[in-house]
Amino acid sequence: MSKFLTEPLLICELLLLIATVLVVRQPLPERARRFARAALAIVITFVALSVPVIAELLERSLHVPDDPIVAPDYIVVLGSGLEIGSNPNLDFLTADSTTRVLAGADLWKQNRAARVIVTGMRTSDERPHTLLSDLMAETAICHGVPPSMIIREPYARTTREHPTALLRIPGVTPASRIALVTSYSHMRRSLHEFHKYFPHIACHSVWQRPSRTSSWMRYMPDIEALSRSTDTVHEWLGIVYYRLTSRV
C-alpha cells in the first residue's frame, strides 16, 4: 500500500491535475482560459490512460478471436525485439518476444508435426542481423522444441514484412496452414497483413499482462497501465497507417 501511494507517476499526475485546475479557476484573458482548458483536458486524458480499467477497455478494442488450431503446417512466432547487453553474452529478448516464443513452444507440443518459424530482424551495428531469430530459436529449444523443427527467418524488420519474408522460405506457400503467434494487442494488425498472402490462418494471441487482483487498484493510475494504453494507441496508429499506405 505504502509503495503504491509513493509511486512517482501517481504523485506527479495529482500535482499536475491540481495545478491545472487552479490555473483554470484564475481570472485570465479569454485566450489564456482556452489554453488552460485545453491543458486541463490533456492532463485528464493522461490520467485516464494511466488507469488500469481504462487500459483494459482500450486493449479490448483490438480483440481478435482465436481460431481453433487444426493441424497447422507452420507455427509462426513474430519477434518483438531484444535488448543489447554490455557484451554478446548479456543480450536478451524483450518480455513480449519471450512470451511469444513460450506460447509458440507450448503450441508446438500440441501440434508436433508442425514446423516452428521464428521471424524478425534486429538492426544493430553491434550485432549480426540474425541475433533476434537466434535468441528466439534458443529459447524455443530450451522449452522443448527440437532444433530440427525450427526455421529461422532473420530478415523481416516490420509487421508488413513478416508474411512476404515467410514466402521466401522453401516449402512455405500461400496454401500453407499458419498458426500465427503474437501479442494480444499486435494480432489485429498482423492478421490483416498475413491475410493478404495466406488465406488459412489461425490466431493464437498472447496476453502478457494479467489484470490486477485488487479491485480498487484497477481504478488508480499506475505506470504499467500507462504503458499498456500507449501500446494500444501505437497499434491503432499502426493499423491506420498500414491501411492508408496499402491503398496508396
C-alpha positions as a printed Julia matrix, in Angstrom:
248×3 Matrix{Float64}:
   0.0     0.0     0.0
   2.72    2.49    1.0
   4.71    1.65   -2.12
   1.66    2.33   -4.3
   0.93    5.69   -2.63
   4.51    6.84   -3.2
   4.58    5.87   -6.87
   6.11    8.83   -8.78
   3.57    8.71  -11.6
   0.61    8.97   -9.2
   2.18   11.88   -7.3
   3.1    13.77  -10.48
  -0.34   13.29  -12.01
  -2.11   14.51   -8.86
   0.12   17.58   -8.59
  -0.25   18.33  -12.29
  -4.04   17.95  -12.1
  -4.31   20.22   -9.04
  -2.06   22.86  -10.59
  -4.0    22.86  -13.86
  -7.37   23.16  -12.08
  -6.06   26.11  -10.04
  -4.88   27.86  -13.21
  -8.25   27.33  -14.91
 -10.04   28.89  -11.95
  -7.96   32.08  -12.08
  -9.28   35.23  -13.79
  -7.48   35.09  -17.11
  -7.84   36.65  -20.58
 -10.1    34.59  -22.84
  -7.24   33.23  -24.98
  -5.35   32.14  -21.86
  -8.5    30.5   -20.47
  -8.94   28.49  -23.68
  -5.34   27.36  -23.44
  -5.78   26.42  -19.76
  -8.91   24.41  -20.54
  -7.1    22.56  -23.31
  -4.25   21.84  -20.91
  -6.75   20.51  -18.35
  -8.31   18.22  -20.96
  -4.85   16.88  -21.86
  -4.0    16.25  -18.2
  -7.31   14.45  -17.59
  -6.71   12.28  -20.68
  -3.19   11.47  -19.46
  -4.52   10.47  -16.04
  -7.29    8.38  -17.6
  -4.81    6.48  -19.78
  -2.92    5.59  -16.6
  -5.92    3.84  -15.02
  -5.83    0.01  -15.39
  -9.55   -0.37  -16.1
  -9.25    2.17  -18.95
  -6.17    0.39  -20.29
  -8.1    -2.9   -20.31
 -11.02   -1.36  -22.22
  -8.63    0.09  -24.8
  -6.91   -3.28  -25.23
 -10.26   -4.98  -25.83
 -10.82   -2.66  -28.79
  -8.05   -4.65  -30.53
  -9.59   -8.03  -29.74
  -9.34  -10.71  -32.42
 -10.94  -14.07  -31.51
  -8.58  -17.02  -31.52
  -9.43  -19.66  -34.12
  -9.29  -23.37  -33.39
  -5.92  -24.76  -34.4
  -6.39  -27.6   -36.88
  -3.09  -29.29  -37.78
  -1.08  -26.21  -38.82
   1.82  -26.69  -41.19
   3.77  -23.86  -39.56
   3.63  -22.14  -36.19
   4.84  -18.61  -36.92
   6.18  -16.65  -33.95
   6.67  -12.94  -34.62
   9.67  -11.33  -32.93
   9.1    -8.13  -30.97
  12.62   -7.09  -30.08
  15.62   -7.62  -27.86
  17.91   -5.7   -25.57
  21.61   -5.3   -26.27
  23.81   -6.08  -23.27
  27.29   -4.83  -22.47
  28.62   -7.9   -24.27
  27.02  -10.54  -26.54
  26.57  -12.98  -23.65
  24.23  -10.49  -21.95
  21.89   -9.85  -24.91
  18.32  -10.92  -24.14
  14.81  -10.96  -25.61
  12.2    -8.41  -24.54
   9.27   -9.63  -22.45
   6.99   -9.57  -25.5
   9.38  -11.66  -27.6
   9.91  -14.15  -24.78
   6.22  -14.71  -24.07
   5.51  -15.16  -27.78
   8.23  -17.81  -28.08
   6.99  -19.62  -24.97
   3.45  -19.63  -26.37
   4.77  -20.94  -29.7
   6.69  -23.73  -27.94
   3.59  -24.68  -25.96
   1.51  -24.71  -29.14
   4.08  -26.92  -30.88
   3.74  -29.51  -28.1
   0.09  -29.79  -29.14
   0.97  -29.95  -32.86
   4.3   -31.78  -33.09
   4.11  -32.28  -36.85
   4.25  -28.51  -37.42
   7.47  -26.57  -38.0
   8.1   -23.51  -35.84
   9.18  -20.37  -37.71
  10.75  -17.63  -35.6
  10.84  -14.43  -37.6
  12.31  -10.99  -37.03
  15.43   -8.92  -37.51
  17.08   -6.59  -35.03
  19.1    -3.94  -36.86
  22.23   -3.02  -34.91
  25.75   -2.08  -35.85
  26.99   -4.02  -32.83
  25.37   -7.39  -33.53
  24.56   -9.65  -36.53
  21.13   -9.24  -38.11
  20.3   -12.83  -37.14
  20.53  -12.16  -33.4
  16.77  -11.82  -32.76
  15.81  -15.03  -34.54
  18.79  -16.82  -32.99
  17.75  -15.88  -29.45
  14.14  -16.84  -30.2
  15.26  -20.22  -31.54
  17.46  -20.83  -28.49
  14.56  -20.02  -26.18
  12.25  -22.38  -28.07
  14.87  -25.17  -27.87
  15.21  -24.63  -24.11
  11.45  -25.17  -23.84
  11.3   -28.45  -25.68
  11.17  -27.71  -29.4
  13.76  -29.81  -31.29
  16.24  -27.76  -33.35
  15.23  -29.75  -36.46
  11.66  -28.39  -36.14
  12.72  -24.72  -36.02
  13.14  -22.44  -39.04
  14.86  -19.1   -38.53
  13.75  -16.14  -40.63
  16.12  -13.24  -39.82
  15.15  -10.62  -42.43
  11.68   -9.25  -41.59
  12.02   -5.86  -39.91
   8.36   -4.81  -39.66
   4.91   -6.35  -39.3
   4.33   -5.75  -43.01
   7.48   -7.65  -43.97
   6.78  -10.81  -41.94
   4.41  -12.55  -44.41
   6.46  -11.7   -47.5
   9.62  -12.94  -45.77
   7.87  -16.23  -45.0
   7.08  -16.8   -48.65
  10.8   -16.81  -49.4
  11.28  -19.85  -47.15
  11.39  -23.12  -49.13
   8.2   -25.1   -48.59
   6.06  -22.15  -47.44
   3.3   -21.33  -49.94
   0.05  -19.33  -49.84
  -1.73  -22.66  -49.3
   0.22  -23.36  -46.09
  -1.82  -23.52  -42.88
  -0.4   -20.92  -40.48
  -0.82  -20.7   -36.71
   0.08  -17.08  -36.01
   1.55  -16.31  -32.58
   1.94  -12.72  -31.44
   0.88  -10.38  -28.66
  -2.81   -9.74  -27.99
  -2.56   -6.08  -28.97
  -0.47   -6.83  -32.06
  -2.69   -9.55  -33.54
  -5.19   -7.35  -35.4
  -2.51   -5.53  -37.43
  -0.54   -8.74  -38.03
  -3.59  -10.7   -39.15
  -4.53   -8.02  -41.69
  -1.07   -8.21  -43.25
  -0.92  -12.03  -43.27
  -4.36  -12.36  -44.85
  -3.02  -10.63  -47.94
  -0.87  -13.7   -48.65
  -2.18  -16.61  -46.54
  -5.9   -17.49  -46.5
  -5.52  -20.27  -43.92
  -4.55  -18.58  -40.64
  -5.4   -19.47  -37.06
  -4.77  -16.77  -34.44
  -3.0   -17.54  -31.18
  -2.84  -14.32  -29.17
  -0.54  -13.95  -26.18
  -1.73  -11.92  -23.21
   1.31  -10.59  -21.36
  -0.21   -8.64  -18.51
  -2.92  -10.17  -16.31
  -5.44   -7.85  -14.67
  -4.87   -6.7   -11.11
  -6.47   -8.91   -8.47
  -7.27   -5.99   -6.15
 -10.46   -4.41   -7.47
  -9.97   -0.87   -6.13
  -6.46   -0.59   -7.57
  -7.89   -1.09  -11.06
  -9.19    2.49  -10.76
  -5.93    4.06   -9.58
  -3.26    5.35  -12.02
  -0.04    3.39  -12.39
   2.87    3.25  -14.84
   2.06   -0.25  -16.15
  -1.44    0.82  -17.23
   0.01    3.88  -18.98
   2.41    1.59  -20.85
  -0.47   -0.67  -21.91
  -2.54    2.29  -23.11
   0.47    3.59  -25.02
   0.88    0.2   -26.74
  -2.8     0.21  -27.73
  -2.64    3.74  -29.16
   0.54    2.76  -31.03
  -1.22   -0.26  -32.54
  -4.24    1.74  -33.7
  -1.96    4.34  -35.28
  -0.07    1.5   -36.97
  -3.32   -0.03  -38.25
  -4.47    3.3   -39.69
  -1.07    3.91  -41.29
  -0.94    0.42  -42.82
  -4.48    0.72  -44.2
  -3.78    4.12  -45.75
  -0.45    3.16  -47.27
  -1.91   -0.11  -48.59
  -4.47    1.89  -50.56
  -1.8     4.21  -51.89
